[in-house]
Amino acid sequence: MKKILAILVCALLVSVVAAPDSYAAPKTITVNVVLKQEATPAIQKQLASLGRISKKIDAINALSMTLKADKLDDLLALDFVEAANEDALRNTGPVDKSLATQITENGLSTWNLDAINVTDFGKGRTVEQTGEGVYVAVLDTGLIKQWREFFPVDQILTQYAKSFGGGGSANATISEQPNVWEQDVNSHGTHVTSTILGYRLNASLINGVAPEVKIIPVKVLNQNGSGSSFVISQGITYIADLAKELEMPIVINMSLGGPQLDAVEKAAIDYAIASGVIIVASAGNAGDKGMSYPAAYEPVISVAASGWTGEWIANGWWKGNVADPTVAENFYITDFSSRDQVVEHDLDVAAPGSLIVGPYAVDQGKYGYYYLGGTSMASPHVAGAVALMLEKDSS
């Protein structure tokens, strides 16, 4: 009898202690936080009671922390917290690519530059400005290791190049990564840079929108072309501080995006703009589903992708003559290009982004010259054009 009672007692205890099958422990998330004031020791101690602080951006009173999902409301309830959200993923978006086998050594002007009147077929450059005296920071995947074969070494400001990594998951460590900026295997940032700066094709030089700008590569996306909005915010504030230090006009190009506006990213953009930096970003490749952020944020110059109706009509079309962009029927908005379908979205301008030729590495680092299509390709046209305008009048 005692043995039976003991078994019953044990069974009851197990039934009380064991969690129901439907129970799931709250997941650990990475949260980006903007504070109303400086993160004092007392504030950090209170935050630490909810989770672990992994990184701070002091210039904008922001930090990244990991905590259990059910603690987010407690965090938002703190009187010194301005805003907080789960870290927003950013990526370059899909791009269409095909090998540009028709590239020859006698073409200096490409259709996309002709379309924006930077060059003209058979005449070379048609504008006086070249971007001299202006810096363009390309926040992207960095450059592939062969970048010196494409770009003039003096135009890439290696002393200011940076790589920020990590974030995006509860176990990630957000950190600076020395020299990783020139070890990219994705190639997205290299192709974007080639539109701004132009590039070398064997003995020939293919024109860029602003071939005499100085490029600052800032790697904020991983080798898959995705990354954390907090890491991107680090890149933005780094360039903002650099602009104040150097007292030089700087443009940021961000050919990246995601569906939500991140609180820390917004604060970083506001900080950069207040520091005199102009920010250009791709609108996204979601078509009628709406724009991506940060492009959809009003202070950012957002860029949709356009194409030319003369594409593929004749051999060598990509380096042929393009009519001046005064007749709407000669151009079109690509199907993939995001529209401002949502009231709070703000789309500013369209630029060539359908089939843009540039250096691009595939097959484990083997590079060639590819047509790429996406708003990622459109954005650097506008960033380069802004650089030309700043050269003419930096005020």
Sine and cosine of phi, psi and omega as CSV:
sin_phi,cos_phi,sin_psi,cos_psi,sin_omega,cos_omega
0.00,0.00,-0.70,0.71,0.01,-1.00
-0.88,0.48,-0.61,0.80,-0.02,-1.00
-0.91,0.42,-0.64,0.77,0.01,-1.00
-0.91,0.41,-0.67,0.74,0.03,-1.00
-0.89,0.46,-0.66,0.76,0.00,-1.00
-0.88,0.47,-0.66,0.75,0.00,-1.00
-0.91,0.42,-0.65,0.76,0.02,-1.00
-0.89,0.45,-0.68,0.73,0.02,-1.00
-0.87,0.49,-0.71,0.70,0.02,-1.00
-0.87,0.49,-0.67,0.74,0.00,-1.00
-0.88,0.47,-0.65,0.76,0.03,-1.00
-0.90,0.43,-0.68,0.73,0.02,-1.00
-0.88,0.48,-0.68,0.73,0.02,-1.00
-0.89,0.46,-0.66,0.75,-0.02,-1.00
-0.92,0.40,-0.49,0.87,0.02,-1.00
-0.97,0.22,-0.66,0.75,-0.12,-0.99
-0.98,0.18,-0.62,0.79,-0.10,-0.99
-0.92,0.39,0.67,-0.74,0.02,-1.00
-0.98,0.20,0.55,-0.84,0.06,-1.00
-0.90,0.44,0.43,-0.90,-0.04,-1.00
-0.86,0.51,-0.48,0.87,-0.07,-1.00
-0.99,0.17,-0.15,0.99,-0.06,-1.00
-0.98,0.20,0.69,-0.72,0.08,-1.00
-0.71,-0.71,0.76,-0.65,0.01,-1.00
-0.90,0.44,0.59,-0.80,0.03,-1.00
-0.84,0.55,0.70,-0.72,-0.01,-1.00
-0.97,0.24,0.41,-0.91,0.07,-1.00
-1.00,0.04,0.75,-0.66,-0.04,-1.00
-0.81,-0.59,0.35,-0.94,0.12,-0.99
-0.99,-0.15,0.79,-0.62,-0.09,-1.00
-0.85,-0.53,0.70,-0.72,0.09,-1.00
-0.99,-0.14,0.75,-0.66,-0.16,-0.99
-0.80,-0.60,0.73,-0.68,0.16,-0.99
-0.94,-0.35,0.81,-0.59,-0.02,-1.00
-0.99,-0.11,0.37,-0.93,0.06,-1.00
-0.99,0.15,-0.19,0.98,-0.05,-1.00
-0.45,-0.89,0.01,-1.00,0.02,-1.00
-0.88,0.47,0.54,-0.84,0.00,-1.00
-0.98,0.18,0.99,0.11,-0.01,-1.00
-0.94,0.35,0.27,-0.96,0.06,-1.00
-0.82,0.57,-0.62,0.79,0.00,-1.00
-0.91,0.41,-0.66,0.75,0.03,-1.00
-0.91,0.41,-0.69,0.73,0.00,-1.00
-0.89,0.45,-0.59,0.81,0.03,-1.00
-0.91,0.42,-0.66,0.75,0.01,-1.00
-0.92,0.38,-0.63,0.78,0.05,-1.00
-0.91,0.42,-0.61,0.79,-0.01,-1.00
-0.90,0.44,-0.36,0.93,0.06,-1.00
-0.95,0.30,-0.27,0.96,0.01,-1.00
-0.98,-0.22,-0.43,0.90,-0.06,-1.00
-0.06,-1.00,-0.32,-0.95,-0.06,-1.00
-0.91,-0.41,0.81,-0.58,0.08,-1.00
-0.98,0.19,0.82,-0.58,-0.05,-1.00
-0.97,-0.26,-0.49,0.87,-0.02,-1.00
-0.32,-0.95,0.53,-0.85,0.03,-1.00
-0.83,-0.55,0.49,-0.87,0.21,-0.98
-0.86,-0.51,1.00,-0.08,-0.15,-0.99
-0.89,0.46,-0.54,0.84,-0.09,-1.00
-0.88,0.48,-0.47,0.88,-0.02,-1.00
-0.86,-0.52,0.31,0.95,0.01,-1.00
0.78,0.63,0.76,0.64,-0.05,-1.00
-0.82,-0.57,0.39,-0.92,0.04,-1.00
-0.43,-0.90,0.31,-0.95,0.10,-1.00
-0.91,-0.42,0.65,-0.76,0.02,-1.00
-0.54,-0.84,0.40,-0.92,0.09,-1.00
-0.95,-0.32,0.65,-0.76,0.01,-1.00
-0.38,-0.93,0.18,-0.98,0.08,-1.00
-0.95,0.30,0.61,-0.79,-0.09,-1.00
-0.83,0.55,-0.55,0.84,-0.04,-1.00
-0.97,0.23,-0.04,1.00,0.05,-1.00
-1.00,-0.10,-0.09,1.00,-0.07,-1.00
-0.89,0.46,-0.65,0.76,0.02,-1.00
-0.90,0.43,-0.60,0.80,0.05,-1.00
-0.90,0.43,-0.62,0.79,0.04,-1.00
-0.90,0.43,-0.73,0.69,-0.02,-1.00
-0.90,0.43,-0.41,0.91,-0.03,-1.00
-0.98,0.20,-0.23,0.97,-0.01,-1.00
-0.92,0.39,0.70,-0.71,-0.13,-0.99
-0.94,0.35,-0.26,0.97,0.00,-1.00
-0.99,-0.14,0.08,1.00,0.02,-1.00
-0.99,-0.11,0.86,-0.51,0.03,-1.00
-0.98,0.20,-0.73,0.69,-0.01,-1.00
-0.34,-0.94,0.43,-0.90,0.05,-1.00
-0.40,-0.92,0.61,-0.79,0.05,-1.00
-0.43,-0.90,0.36,-0.93,0.09,-1.00
-0.89,0.46,0.65,-0.76,-0.06,-1.00
-0.78,0.62,0.77,-0.63,-0.06,-1.00
-1.00,-0.04,0.80,-0.60,0.00,-1.00
-0.95,0.30,0.64,-0.77,0.08,-1.00
-0.84,-0.55,0.57,-0.82,0.09,-1.00
-0.51,-0.86,0.15,-0.99,-0.05,-1.00
-0.98,0.18,-0.29,0.96,-0.07,-1.00
0.99,0.15,0.31,-0.95,0.00,-1.00
-0.93,0.37,0.56,-0.83,0.10,-0.99
-0.78,-0.63,0.59,-0.81,0.13,-0.99
-1.00,0.04,0.75,-0.66,-0.02,-1.00
-0.70,-0.71,0.61,-0.79,0.12,-0.99
-0.52,-0.86,0.51,-0.86,-0.10,-1.00
-0.93,0.37,0.77,-0.64,0.00,-1.00
-1.00,0.00,0.99,0.16,-0.10,-1.00
-0.98,0.22,-0.17,0.98,-0.10,-1.00
-1.00,-0.01,0.06,1.00,-0.04,-1.00
-0.91,0.41,0.76,-0.65,0.06,-1.00
-0.83,-0.56,0.16,-0.99,-0.13,-0.99
-1.00,0.07,0.00,1.00,-0.05,-1.00
-0.96,-0.27,0.15,0.99,-0.03,-1.00
-0.96,-0.29,0.89,-0.45,-0.01,-1.00
-0.97,-0.23,-0.29,0.96,-0.03,-1.00
-0.89,-0.45,0.72,-0.70,0.05,-1.00
-0.94,-0.35,0.33,-0.94,-0.13,-0.99
-0.83,0.55,-0.62,0.78,-0.10,-1.00
-0.93,0.37,-0.56,0.83,0.04,-1.00
-0.97,0.24,-0.58,0.81,0.10,-1.00
-0.89,0.45,-0.62,0.78,-0.05,-1.00
-0.90,0.43,-0.50,0.87,0.02,-1.00
-0.98,-0.19,0.22,0.98,0.10,-1.00
0.90,0.44,0.48,0.88,0.13,-0.99
-1.00,0.08,-0.58,0.81,0.09,-1.00
-0.78,-0.62,0.20,-0.98,0.08,-1.00
-0.67,-0.74,0.62,-0.79,-0.06,-1.00
-0.82,0.57,0.83,-0.56,0.04,-1.00
0.98,0.18,-0.07,1.00,-0.06,-1.00
-0.87,-0.49,-0.17,0.99,-0.06,-1.00
0.97,0.26,-0.55,-0.83,-0.06,-1.00
-0.94,0.33,0.61,-0.80,-0.02,-1.00
-0.90,-0.43,0.00,1.00,0.04,-1.00
-0.88,-0.47,0.52,-0.85,-0.03,-1.00
-0.95,0.31,-0.59,0.81,-0.09,-1.00
-0.97,0.25,0.55,-0.83,0.02,-1.00
-0.80,-0.60,-0.04,1.00,-0.06,-1.00
1.00,-0.06,0.10,0.99,-0.03,-1.00
-0.87,0.50,0.70,-0.71,0.02,-1.00
1.00,0.10,0.11,0.99,-0.01,-1.00
-0.86,-0.52,0.60,-0.80,0.07,-1.00
-0.96,-0.28,0.64,-0.77,0.13,-0.99
-0.85,-0.53,0.87,-0.50,0.06,-1.00
-1.00,-0.05,0.85,-0.53,0.01,-1.00
-0.98,-0.19,0.98,-0.22,0.03,-1.00
-1.00,0.03,0.97,-0.26,-0.20,-0.98
-0.34,-0.94,-0.60,-0.80,-0.02,-1.00
-1.00,-0.01,0.02,1.00,-0.10,-1.00
1.00,0.01,-0.30,-0.96,-0.01,-1.00
-0.88,-0.47,0.51,-0.86,0.09,-1.00
-0.95,0.31,0.35,-0.94,-0.14,-0.99
-0.90,0.43,-0.34,0.94,0.00,-1.00
-1.00,0.00,0.30,0.95,-0.13,-0.99
-0.85,0.53,-0.48,0.88,0.00,-1.00
-0.92,0.40,-0.30,0.95,0.06,-1.00
-0.98,0.20,-0.29,0.96,-0.04,-1.00
-0.96,-0.29,-0.64,0.76,-0.19,-0.98
-0.91,-0.40,0.57,-0.82,0.12,-0.99
-0.87,0.49,0.78,-0.62,-0.09,-1.00
-0.85,0.53,-0.62,0.79,-0.05,-1.00
-0.93,0.38,-0.30,0.95,-0.03,-1.00
-1.00,0.04,-0.19,0.98,0.04,-1.00
-0.98,-0.22,0.91,-0.42,-0.07,-1.00
-0.99,0.13,0.99,0.14,-0.07,-1.00
-0.89,0.46,-0.47,0.88,-0.03,-1.00
-0.93,0.37,-0.33,0.94,0.01,-1.00
-0.94,-0.35,-0.08,1.00,0.00,-1.00
-0.89,0.45,0.61,-0.79,-0.07,-1.00
-0.63,-0.77,0.34,-0.94,0.16,-0.99
-0.69,-0.72,0.82,-0.58,0.09,-1.00
-0.91,-0.42,0.68,-0.74,-0.06,-1.00
-0.63,-0.78,0.10,-0.99,0.01,-1.00
1.00,0.00,-0.21,-0.98,-0.03,-1.00
0.98,0.20,0.07,-1.00,0.06,-1.00
1.00,0.08,-0.18,0.98,0.07,-1.00
-0.50,-0.87,0.32,-0.95,-0.08,-1.00
-0.90,0.43,-0.43,0.90,-0.06,-1.00
-0.99,-0.16,0.01,1.00,-0.07,-1.00
-0.97,0.23,0.56,-0.83,0.09,-1.00
-0.96,-0.29,0.86,-0.52,-0.01,-1.00
-1.00,0.08,0.83,-0.56,-0.11,-0.99
-0.40,-0.92,0.27,-0.96,0.18,-0.98
-1.00,0.08,0.55,-0.83,-0.09,-1.00
-0.78,-0.63,0.99,-0.13,-0.08,-1.00
-0.85,0.53,0.74,-0.67,0.12,-0.99
0.92,0.39,-0.02,1.00,0.02,-1.00
-0.93,0.37,-0.35,0.94,-0.02,-1.00
-0.85,0.52,-0.43,0.90,-0.01,-1.00
-0.94,-0.33,0.47,0.88,0.05,-1.00
-0.81,-0.59,0.47,0.88,-0.05,-1.00
-0.94,0.34,0.58,-0.81,0.11,-0.99
-0.88,-0.47,0.01,1.00,-0.01,-1.00
-0.99,0.12,-0.65,0.76,0.07,-1.00
0.99,0.10,-0.18,0.98,-0.03,-1.00
-0.84,0.54,-0.74,0.67,-0.02,-1.00
-0.91,0.42,-0.53,0.85,0.02,-1.00
-0.93,0.38,-0.71,0.71,0.02,-1.00
-0.90,0.44,-0.68,0.73,0.04,-1.00
-0.86,0.50,-0.71,0.71,0.00,-1.00
-0.89,0.46,-0.59,0.80,-0.05,-1.00
-0.90,0.43,-0.50,0.87,0.04,-1.00
-0.93,0.36,-0.63,0.78,0.01,-1.00
-0.95,0.31,-0.75,0.66,-0.20,-0.98
-1.00,-0.09,-0.38,0.92,-0.22,-0.98
1.00,0.10,0.02,-1.00,-0.05,-1.00
-0.37,-0.93,0.30,-0.95,0.02,-1.00
-1.00,-0.06,0.76,-0.65,0.10,-0.99
-0.86,-0.50,0.99,-0.11,-0.12,-0.99
0.83,0.56,-0.90,-0.44,-0.04,-1.00
-1.00,-0.03,-0.07,1.00,-0.06,-1.00
-0.98,-0.22,0.41,-0.91,0.07,-1.00
-0.91,-0.40,0.83,-0.56,0.07,-1.00
-1.00,-0.06,0.78,-0.63,-0.11,-0.99
-0.89,0.45,0.45,-0.90,0.13,-0.99
-0.88,-0.48,0.20,-0.98,0.02,-1.00
-0.88,0.47,-0.67,0.74,-0.04,-1.00
-0.67,-0.74,0.98,0.22,-0.20,-0.98
-0.94,0.35,-0.17,0.98,0.00,-1.00
-0.93,-0.37,0.24,0.97,0.14,-0.99
-0.94,0.33,0.28,-0.96,0.16,-0.99
-0.98,-0.22,0.79,-0.61,-0.05,-1.00
-0.99,-0.13,0.74,-0.68,0.12,-0.99
-0.93,-0.37,0.98,-0.22,0.04,-1.00
-0.97,0.25,0.79,-0.61,0.06,-1.00
-0.79,-0.61,0.94,-0.34,-0.03,-1.00
-0.99,0.12,0.91,-0.42,0.03,-1.00
-0.83,-0.56,-0.08,1.00,0.02,-1.00
-0.90,-0.44,0.51,-0.86,-0.05,-1.00
-0.99,0.15,-0.12,-0.99,-0.08,-1.00
-0.94,0.35,-0.20,0.98,0.07,-1.00
-1.00,-0.08,-0.02,1.00,0.00,-1.00
0.99,0.12,0.31,0.95,0.03,-1.00
-0.81,-0.59,0.24,-0.97,-0.02,-1.00
-0.09,-1.00,0.04,-1.00,-0.06,-1.00
-1.00,0.00,0.64,-0.77,0.05,-1.00
-0.91,0.42,-0.47,0.88,0.05,-1.00
-0.93,0.37,-0.67,0.74,0.04,-1.00
-0.89,0.46,-0.67,0.74,0.05,-1.00
-0.88,0.47,-0.62,0.79,0.04,-1.00
-0.89,0.46,-0.59,0.80,0.09,-1.00
-0.88,0.48,-0.68,0.74,0.03,-1.00
-0.90,0.44,-0.65,0.76,0.00,-1.00
-0.90,0.44,-0.74,0.67,-0.03,-1.00
-0.93,0.36,-0.51,0.86,0.08,-1.00
-0.87,0.49,-0.72,0.70,0.01,-1.00
-0.93,0.38,-0.61,0.79,0.04,-1.00
-0.87,0.49,-0.71,0.71,0.04,-1.00
-0.91,0.42,-0.60,0.80,0.02,-1.00
-0.92,0.40,-0.63,0.78,0.02,-1.00
-0.88,0.48,-0.66,0.76,0.03,-1.00
-0.94,0.35,-0.61,0.79,-0.01,-1.00
-0.93,0.36,-0.70,0.71,-0.08,-1.00
-1.00,0.06,-0.33,0.95,-0.07,-1.00
0.81,0.59,0.73,0.68,-0.01,-1.00
-0.83,-0.55,0.53,-0.85,0.09,-1.00
-0.93,0.36,0.79,-0.61,-0.03,-1.00
-0.77,-0.64,0.70,-0.72,0.11,-0.99
-0.93,-0.37,0.67,-0.74,0.14,-0.99
-0.97,-0.25,0.77,-0.64,0.17,-0.98
-0.95,-0.31,0.78,-0.62,0.06,-1.00
-0.80,-0.60,0.99,-0.12,0.09,-1.00
-1.00,0.01,0.94,0.34,-0.09,-1.00
-0.32,-0.95,0.21,-0.98,0.04,-1.00
0.08,-1.00,0.11,-0.99,0.02,-1.00
-0.38,-0.92,0.13,-0.99,-0.17,-0.99
-0.97,0.24,-0.34,0.94,-0.05,-1.00
-0.87,-0.49,0.50,-0.87,0.13,-0.99
-0.99,0.16,0.83,-0.55,0.00,-1.00
-1.00,0.00,0.66,-0.75,-0.09,-1.00
-0.89,0.46,-0.70,0.71,-0.02,-1.00
-0.94,0.34,-0.63,0.78,0.04,-1.00
-0.88,0.47,-0.67,0.74,0.06,-1.00
-0.86,0.50,-0.72,0.70,0.01,-1.00
-0.89,0.45,-0.62,0.79,0.01,-1.00
-0.92,0.40,-0.65,0.76,0.03,-1.00
-0.90,0.43,-0.72,0.69,0.03,-1.00
-0.86,0.51,-0.65,0.76,0.01,-1.00
-0.90,0.43,-0.68,0.74,-0.01,-1.00
-0.92,0.40,-0.69,0.72,0.01,-1.00
-0.90,0.44,-0.65,0.76,0.07,-1.00
-0.90,0.44,-0.39,0.92,0.03,-1.00
-1.00,0.01,0.07,1.00,0.07,-1.00
1.00,-0.08,0.11,0.99,-0.01,-1.00
-1.00,0.08,0.66,-0.75,0.09,-1.00
-0.98,-0.20,0.74,-0.67,-0.10,-0.99
-0.90,-0.44,0.78,-0.62,0.02,-1.00
-0.86,-0.50,0.67,-0.75,-0.03,-1.00
-0.56,-0.83,0.47,-0.88,0.02,-1.00
-0.96,0.27,0.64,-0.77,-0.09,-1.00
-0.95,0.32,-0.41,0.91,-0.02,-1.00
0.91,-0.42,0.29,-0.96,-0.08,-1.00
-0.90,-0.44,0.63,0.78,-0.08,-1.00
-0.97,-0.23,0.13,0.99,0.04,-1.00
0.85,0.52,-0.79,-0.62,-0.06,-1.00
-0.97,0.25,-0.04,1.00,-0.01,-1.00
-0.98,0.19,-0.09,1.00,0.08,-1.00
0.95,-0.30,0.15,-0.99,-0.11,-0.99
-0.99,0.12,0.27,-0.96,0.08,-1.00
-0.97,-0.23,0.27,-0.96,0.09,-1.00
-0.97,-0.25,0.58,-0.82,0.30,0.95
-1.00,0.05,-0.05,1.00,-0.06,-1.00
-0.85,0.53,-0.60,0.80,-0.06,-1.00
-0.95,0.31,-0.20,0.98,0.04,-1.00
-0.97,0.26,0.80,-0.61,-0.22,-0.97
-0.78,0.62,-0.68,0.73,-0.05,-1.00
-0.94,0.34,-0.23,0.97,-0.02,-1.00
-1.00,0.06,0.67,-0.74,0.11,-0.99
-0.98,0.22,0.92,-0.38,-0.08,-1.00
-0.99,-0.16,0.61,-0.80,-0.15,-0.99
-0.79,-0.62,0.84,-0.54,0.14,-0.99
-1.00,0.00,0.17,-0.98,-0.05,-1.00
-0.95,-0.30,0.76,-0.65,0.06,-1.00
-0.90,-0.43,0.26,-0.97,0.06,-1.00
-0.70,-0.71,0.10,-0.99,-0.03,-1.00
-0.92,-0.40,0.69,-0.72,-0.04,-1.00
-0.94,0.34,-0.18,0.98,0.02,-1.00
-1.00,0.02,0.08,1.00,0.00,-1.00
-0.88,0.47,0.72,-0.69,0.12,-0.99
0.93,0.38,0.12,0.99,-0.02,-1.00
-0.95,0.33,-0.58,0.82,-0.03,-1.00
-0.65,-0.76,0.34,-0.94,0.08,-1.00
-0.87,0.49,0.65,-0.76,0.01,-1.00
0.95,0.32,0.31,0.95,-0.05,-1.00
-0.83,0.56,-0.54,0.84,-0.13,-0.99
-0.91,0.41,-0.32,0.95,0.05,-1.00
-0.87,-0.50,0.42,0.91,0.00,-1.00
-1.00,-0.06,-0.11,-0.99,-0.05,-1.00
-0.99,0.14,0.74,-0.67,0.02,-1.00
-0.90,-0.43,0.73,-0.69,0.03,-1.00
-0.88,0.47,0.50,-0.87,0.05,-1.00
-0.84,0.54,0.60,-0.80,-0.10,-1.00
-0.97,0.23,0.86,0.51,0.01,-1.00
-0.92,-0.40,-0.19,0.98,0.00,-1.00
-0.91,-0.42,0.90,-0.43,-0.11,-0.99
-0.86,0.50,-0.53,0.85,-0.07,-1.00
-0.91,0.42,-0.29,0.96,-0.01,-1.00
-0.99,0.16,-0.16,0.99,-0.08,-1.00
-0.71,-0.71,0.24,-0.97,-0.02,-1.00
-0.50,-0.86,0.37,-0.93,0.14,-0.99
-1.00,-0.02,0.78,-0.62,-0.06,-1.00
-0.90,0.45,0.48,-0.88,0.00,-1.00
-0.88,0.48,-0.60,0.80,-0.08,-1.00
-0.97,0.23,-0.33,0.94,-0.12,-0.99
-0.91,0.42,0.74,-0.67,-0.02,-1.00
-0.93,0.37,0.61,-0.79,0.07,-1.00
-0.95,-0.30,0.31,-0.95,0.05,-1.00
-1.00,0.03,0.96,0.28,-0.05,-1.00
-0.98,0.19,-0.28,0.96,-0.04,-1.00
-0.97,-0.26,0.63,-0.78,-0.12,-0.99
-0.82,0.57,-0.69,0.73,-0.08,-1.00
-0.99,0.16,-0.09,1.00,0.06,-1.00
-0.97,0.22,0.48,-0.88,-0.10,-0.99
-0.68,-0.73,0.98,-0.21,0.01,-1.00
-0.99,-0.16,0.78,-0.63,-0.15,-0.99
-0.98,-0.22,-0.71,0.71,-0.20,-0.98
-0.40,-0.92,0.37,-0.93,0.12,-0.99
-0.89,-0.45,0.52,-0.85,0.01,-1.00
-0.55,-0.83,0.31,-0.95,-0.03,-1.00
-0.81,0.58,0.77,-0.63,-0.01,-1.00
-0.43,-0.90,0.20,0.98,-0.07,-1.00
-1.00,0.10,-0.79,0.61,-0.05,-1.00
-0.61,-0.79,1.00,0.04,-0.09,-1.00
-0.95,-0.31,0.81,-0.59,-0.04,-1.00
-1.00,0.07,0.65,-0.76,0.07,-1.00
-0.09,-1.00,0.16,-0.99,0.02,-1.00
-0.93,0.36,0.66,-0.75,-0.07,-1.00
-0.37,-0.93,0.74,-0.67,-0.06,-1.00
-0.98,-0.20,0.71,-0.70,0.10,-1.00
-0.70,-0.71,0.01,-1.00,0.07,-1.00
0.79,0.62,0.86,0.52,0.09,-1.00
0.86,0.51,0.70,0.71,0.15,-0.99
0.99,-0.13,-0.05,1.00,0.05,-1.00
-0.97,0.24,0.86,-0.51,-0.11,-0.99
-0.98,-0.22,0.39,-0.92,0.09,-1.00
-0.47,-0.88,-0.38,-0.93,0.00,-1.00
-0.84,-0.54,0.85,-0.53,-0.18,-0.98
-0.80,-0.59,0.51,-0.86,0.27,-0.96
-0.98,0.18,0.78,-0.62,0.12,-0.99
-0.84,-0.55,0.62,-0.78,0.03,-1.00
-0.83,-0.56,0.72,-0.69,0.02,-1.00
0.27,-0.96,0.32,-0.95,0.10,-1.00
-0.92,0.40,-0.31,0.95,0.12,-0.99
-0.86,0.51,-0.54,0.84,0.00,-1.00
-0.99,0.16,-0.44,0.90,0.00,-1.00
-0.97,0.26,-0.66,0.75,-0.09,-1.00
-0.82,0.57,-0.71,0.70,-0.02,-1.00
-0.91,0.42,-0.38,0.93,0.12,-0.99
-0.88,0.48,-0.68,0.73,-0.02,-1.00
-0.96,0.28,-0.63,0.78,0.05,-1.00
-0.86,0.51,-0.67,0.74,0.05,-1.00
-0.91,0.41,-0.65,0.76,0.03,-1.00
-0.90,0.44,-0.62,0.79,0.07,-1.00
-0.88,0.47,-0.63,0.78,0.04,-1.00
-0.88,0.47,-0.64,0.77,0.05,-1.00
-0.89,0.46,-0.66,0.75,0.02,-1.00
-0.91,0.41,-0.62,0.78,0.02,-1.00
-0.93,0.36,-0.54,0.84,0.08,-1.00
-0.89,0.45,-0.64,0.77,-0.01,-1.00
-0.95,0.32,-0.62,0.78,-0.01,-1.00
-0.43,-0.90,0.98,-0.18,-0.07,-1.00
-0.98,0.18,-0.07,1.00,-0.01,-1.00
-0.99,0.17,0.00,0.00,0.00,0.00
